[in-house]
Amino acid sequence: MSLIQLDGVGFELVRVLLLRHGFYSHSPAHYGPVSACPPLRVHPHLPDSECEPGGHGIGRSRGGLTTKIHHAVDGKGRPLAVVVTGGQRHDGVILPQVLADIRVPRVGGGRPRTRPDAVLADRAYGSRGNREYLRSRGIRAVIPEKKDQISTRKKRGSKGGRPPAFDAATYRNRNVVERSFAYVKQWRGLATRYDKLAITYRAAVVISAILTWLRQ
């Protein structure tokens, strides 16, 4: 659950969500690493059996058989990217896939914007790999450090290095993404999955995202 800070996000994104996604994935990342679904706009007559990921995006976690929604929102809680995986998938592992799906059209044309200014996320995303990935893309990470990482760094003394930069004032805005999930959970079909196919379940998630943009 990452809060993305972007500038110049317009209403055009609603049309892009409809045209680009077509309620289907345009990349395997949408359904986790087991998917092999090609873009629907390239293969419009491809059967669902070839788009559907193995396991139907359902995994076994402590709560039983579950599905997890990973999405990134802007500063107003409007979804920018959606990835559906099995419930056992760790949030931090999916972060690069979520960010890779962001496409924000620019006013006046040009290439869509794919790199946010900052990513606000909880401790689940605070791995060294994620921080290095964000740093390599020039994205500011506003992620608190895990307690075990703090203790390990302090045990090593001067060899532990400096703690990562953390903007506590900016981090307060992370409540936006939590409130966006609260809106998604108002949909009974999303809070409790009834669909067998992951592509059908994600279609409802995309519709929810479109309605969120239409409300604002």
Salt bridges, closest charged atoms under 4 A:
GLU12 OE2 - ARG15 NH2 2.35
GLU52 OE2 - HIS56 ND1 2.91
ASP74 OD2 - ARG78 NE 2.76
ASP91 OD1 - LYS68 NZ 3.14
ASP91 OD1 - HIS70 ND1 3.84
ASP101 OD1 - HIS26 ND1 3.14
ASP101 OD1 - HIS30 NE2 3.19
ASP117 OD1 - ARG113 NH2 2.44
ASP122 OD2 - ARG174 NH1 3.96
GLU145 OE1 - ARG153 NH2 2.96
ASP167 OD2 - ARG140 NH1 3.59
GLU178 OE2 - ARG174 NH1 2.79
